[in-house]
Amino acid sequence: MLATERLNRLVGIFFYFSPYARTIQRNHFFEGSIAMSSSQKPPTVSDDLRARTIYRRAARVIYKKGFGATSMGDIAEAVDLTKGGLYYYIKGKEALLFAIMNYAMELLENDVMAPASKEPDPERRLAILVSRHIRLVLDDPSALSVLVNEDEGLDDVHRAKITERKSGYSRMLRDCIEQIARRQEPVPNIDPTVAAFSLLGMIHWVVRWYKVEGRLSESELVEQLTHLALYGIMPLPMIADAKIA
């Protein structure tokens, strides 16, 4: 009897940890309609590597086809899942868009804003923001382009949440520009909000025209655009002191 109980336990442990068992568990999860509701916060970049892969690949499909022309079938094919498997991770198309935009904001917050926030000097902080954002866009523009261009696909609640997160980034840019302007004599007639959104437009437009095989390397392009951003706010002598990250 004791041997039988041990065998049953071993079989149960093997079944629980096998890939086949996890597939059954996911299908049961979906069939029971316990998929993530649109009001719940989607998994973060650090929480779920599989979810991160789904968001990245789905963003590439939406980036190419547009949100309106993209179906859940297109997404499922791109991430190598059945529709049922995809619904394990996300409830529907709008919830997926919201998750992708949160993923894009995490990239900005972790790779751009966090390093820049450690720099007390506003000129160097702005150089870090601009240069790291450009590199992020050049590395993979899809999620960030979805963040910028597809917010009409969100419901009002989700749009407000994403707008709040985006405002944190634009506010950081605006504060840098304002601090730089106040250091100068005379103070230049620059509207920090106009300057901040102009910089964002320049950064996101670069993927429309930059060619990797062109005469400028990625590093040269980043240096050129960062100097261009700083030159619009600072006199030329001050630019040499602004470190490009």
Wavefront OBJ file of the C-alpha trace (Angstrom):
o trace
v 0.000 0.000 0.000
v 2.833 2.321 0.912
v 4.593 1.623 -2.383
v 1.403 2.380 -4.303
v 0.992 5.748 -2.542
v 4.593 6.666 -3.342
v 4.118 5.707 -6.978
v 0.959 7.814 -7.197
v 2.791 10.794 -5.720
v 5.671 10.422 -8.185
v 3.252 10.203 -11.099
v 1.414 13.266 -9.823
v 4.639 15.270 -9.464
v 5.812 14.269 -12.944
v 2.449 15.175 -14.484
v 2.350 18.554 -12.737
v 5.771 19.623 -13.974
v 5.558 18.187 -17.494
v 4.991 20.558 -20.484
v 1.898 18.550 -21.443
v 0.430 19.105 -18.001
v 1.083 22.835 -18.184
v -0.721 22.941 -21.542
v -3.732 21.213 -19.971
v -3.636 23.615 -17.030
v -3.588 26.620 -19.383
v -6.454 25.293 -21.473
v -8.469 24.642 -18.321
v -7.618 28.158 -17.174
v -8.972 29.554 -20.436
v -12.051 27.332 -20.603
v -13.000 28.384 -17.108
v -13.081 32.010 -18.287
v -10.589 33.128 -15.680
v -8.500 35.075 -18.149
v -7.046 38.368 -16.981
v -9.708 41.064 -16.818
v -9.081 44.383 -18.546
v -9.053 46.129 -15.167
v -6.111 44.087 -13.885
v -2.562 45.276 -14.397
v -0.832 43.110 -17.035
v 2.359 41.202 -16.109
v 5.401 43.450 -15.921
v 8.562 42.939 -17.943
v 10.296 41.329 -14.970
v 7.323 39.163 -13.915
v 6.807 36.998 -16.976
v 9.358 36.426 -19.717
v 6.769 34.686 -21.898
v 4.397 37.639 -21.598
v 7.255 39.956 -22.539
v 7.893 37.931 -25.692
v 4.197 38.072 -26.591
v 4.057 41.850 -26.149
v 7.186 42.372 -28.250
v 6.060 40.148 -31.128
v 2.488 41.447 -31.028
v 3.814 45.013 -31.147
v 5.735 44.189 -34.320
v 2.567 42.926 -36.004
v 0.576 45.998 -34.959
v 3.465 48.274 -35.994
v 3.376 46.808 -39.525
v -0.376 46.369 -40.022
v -1.923 48.951 -37.691
v -4.066 48.095 -34.678
v -7.361 48.184 -36.572
v -6.158 45.754 -39.237
v -4.597 43.307 -36.780
v -6.625 40.325 -35.581
v -6.082 38.096 -32.562
v -5.397 35.331 -35.089
v -2.503 37.401 -36.489
v -1.114 37.811 -32.987
v -1.516 34.135 -32.096
v 0.359 33.132 -35.265
v 3.173 35.594 -34.558
v 3.712 34.296 -31.010
v 3.319 30.589 -31.896
v 0.185 30.043 -29.831
v -3.358 28.941 -30.496
v -6.026 31.559 -29.850
v -6.885 29.682 -26.675
v -3.270 29.775 -25.565
v -3.079 33.493 -26.305
v -6.184 34.164 -24.231
v -4.425 32.571 -21.271
v -2.156 35.592 -21.220
v -4.577 38.290 -22.289
v -8.344 38.750 -22.363
v -8.779 40.426 -25.727
v -7.389 42.783 -28.335
v -7.867 46.003 -26.367
v -6.353 44.453 -23.246
v -3.385 43.321 -25.352
v -2.880 46.863 -26.662
v -2.951 48.162 -23.094
v -0.385 45.534 -22.066
v 1.920 46.439 -24.970
v 1.781 50.114 -24.028
v 2.597 49.309 -20.406
v 5.491 47.188 -21.656
v 6.733 50.107 -23.787
v 6.489 52.477 -20.827
v 8.521 50.058 -18.707
v 11.235 50.099 -21.370
v 11.314 53.904 -21.240
v 11.216 54.032 -17.449
v 13.886 51.374 -16.938
v 16.274 52.113 -19.815
v 15.893 55.882 -20.226
v 14.319 57.614 -17.242
v 16.008 55.649 -14.465
v 19.608 56.269 -15.649
v 18.833 59.934 -16.408
v 17.274 60.530 -12.980
v 20.644 59.761 -11.348
v 22.327 62.680 -13.156
v 21.975 65.971 -11.225
v 23.224 68.202 -14.044
v 20.310 69.109 -16.376
v 22.422 69.341 -19.559
v 23.923 65.900 -19.041
v 20.532 64.545 -17.925
v 18.932 65.752 -21.157
v 21.767 64.227 -23.187
v 21.163 60.875 -21.456
v 17.416 61.055 -22.073
v 17.769 61.871 -25.761
v 20.618 59.490 -26.585
v 19.212 56.481 -24.710
v 15.727 57.036 -26.137
v 17.131 57.139 -29.682
v 19.051 53.911 -29.107
v 15.917 52.266 -27.739
v 13.936 53.286 -30.818
v 16.659 52.102 -33.201
v 16.917 48.758 -31.413
v 13.204 47.974 -31.915
v 10.740 50.747 -32.773
v 7.588 48.607 -32.680
v 6.406 48.833 -29.045
v 7.336 52.509 -28.722
v 5.599 53.354 -32.010
v 2.462 51.551 -30.817
v 2.675 53.587 -27.610
v 2.814 56.842 -29.577
v 0.373 56.112 -32.401
v -2.309 53.660 -31.270
v -3.839 55.139 -28.112
v -7.196 55.602 -29.872
v -7.590 51.838 -29.654
v -7.754 51.996 -25.839
v -10.879 52.466 -23.776
v -11.167 55.656 -21.732
v -9.882 54.132 -18.491
v -6.820 52.535 -20.061
v -6.078 55.622 -22.169
v -6.064 57.778 -19.045
v -3.616 55.415 -17.326
v -1.231 55.346 -20.271
v -1.483 59.130 -20.703
v -0.532 59.560 -17.060
v 2.576 57.417 -17.490
v 3.575 59.183 -20.703
v 3.102 62.526 -18.983
v 5.720 61.528 -16.423
v 8.298 61.173 -19.187
v 7.384 64.361 -21.055
v 7.428 66.198 -17.711
v 10.975 64.965 -17.086
v 12.062 66.284 -20.490
v 10.284 69.595 -19.923
v 11.880 70.086 -16.504
v 15.356 69.472 -17.956
v 14.792 72.004 -20.712
v 13.416 74.576 -18.281
v 16.393 74.168 -15.922
v 18.842 74.549 -18.809
v 17.099 77.678 -20.087
v 17.126 79.319 -16.648
v 20.918 78.958 -16.449
v 21.442 81.191 -19.470
v 21.742 84.964 -19.715
v 19.522 86.200 -21.157
v 16.967 83.444 -20.641
v 15.996 82.201 -24.134
v 12.413 82.543 -25.282
v 11.761 78.782 -25.389
v 8.508 77.130 -24.369
v 9.653 73.946 -22.507
v 6.507 72.035 -23.479
v 6.912 72.822 -27.190
v 10.604 71.900 -27.000
v 9.900 68.623 -25.178
v 7.310 67.408 -27.674
v 9.482 68.551 -30.588
v 12.316 66.394 -29.247
v 9.981 63.399 -28.901
v 8.798 63.895 -32.475
v 12.380 64.021 -33.738
v 13.307 60.858 -31.855
v 10.359 58.794 -33.053
v 10.643 59.977 -36.661
v 14.235 58.755 -37.007
v 13.137 55.208 -37.895
v 11.337 56.625 -40.929
v 14.496 57.765 -42.640
v 17.600 56.291 -40.985
v 19.238 53.406 -42.880
v 21.701 51.137 -41.101
v 23.684 50.720 -44.330
v 23.937 54.515 -44.784
v 26.993 56.692 -44.251
v 26.284 57.336 -40.544
v 26.756 54.619 -37.946
v 24.224 54.316 -35.156
v 26.646 55.945 -32.698
v 27.292 58.841 -35.088
v 23.568 59.327 -35.594
v 22.921 59.362 -31.842
v 25.702 61.933 -31.365
v 24.379 64.153 -34.174
v 20.787 64.132 -32.910
v 21.806 64.649 -29.294
v 23.891 67.688 -30.235
v 21.007 68.960 -32.347
v 18.645 68.636 -29.391
v 21.020 70.456 -27.052
v 21.916 73.155 -29.597
v 18.288 74.250 -29.739
v 18.435 75.157 -26.043
v 22.056 75.883 -25.176
v 24.783 78.131 -26.643
v 27.464 76.191 -28.512
v 30.187 76.456 -25.804
v 27.919 74.714 -23.294
v 27.268 71.732 -25.575
v 30.829 70.453 -25.266
v 30.269 70.007 -21.547
v 27.123 67.876 -21.972
v 28.156 64.227 -21.855
v 26.456 61.982 -24.415
v 25.576 58.626 -22.795
l 1 2 3 4 5 6 7 8 9 10 11 12 13 14 15 16 17 18 19 20 21 22 23 24 25 26 27 28 29 30 31 32 33 34 35 36 37 38 39 40 41 42 43 44 45 46 47 48 49 50 51 52 53 54 55 56 57 58 59 60 61 62 63 64 65 66 67 68 69 70 71 72 73 74 75 76 77 78 79 80 81 82 83 84 85 86 87 88 89 90 91 92 93 94 95 96 97 98 99 100 101 102 103 104 105 106 107 108 109 110 111 112 113 114 115 116 117 118 119 120 121 122 123 124 125 126 127 128 129 130 131 132 133 134 135 136 137 138 139 140 141 142 143 144 145 146 147 148 149 150 151 152 153 154 155 156 157 158 159 160 161 162 163 164 165 166 167 168 169 170 171 172 173 174 175 176 177 178 179 180 181 182 183 184 185 186 187 188 189 190 191 192 193 194 195 196 197 198 199 200 201 202 203 204 205 206 207 208 209 210 211 212 213 214 215 216 217 218 219 220 221 222 223 224 225 226 227 228 229 230 231 232 233 234 235 236 237 238 239 240 241 242 243 244 245
